[in-house]
Amino acid sequence: EDVKPIIDQNCVSCHQVNAQGVLASGFDMTTYDNLMKGAQFGPMVIAGDAEGSNMLVLMEGRADPSISMPHGEQKPVSKEDIQTIRLWIEQGAKNN
């Protein structure tokens, strides 16, 4: 209810089948199962561990700026939306 609209608005344009984000990383964010499967490099969401979840590391700019998400011409995800995702992960990243 709260997280999917944020992901749909900020992430799915690149992280869907045959889009640049999936081609580069294998990270398809169109479904809960794909989101939890992660990227070719490993998990992106670790239920209960917001600090260790690479999706948040990239969204919060804690990684190299060249790979922060979203990048390019897209505007950053709002702090409020990032906090919503953080709480979801901390609460177990459930499919509800």
Secondary structure, 3 states (H helix, E strand, C coil): CCHHHHHHHHCCCCCCCCCHHHHHHCCCCCCHHHHHHCECCECCCCCCCCCCCHHHHHHCCCCCHHHCCCCCCCCCCCHHHHHHHHHHHHCCCCCC
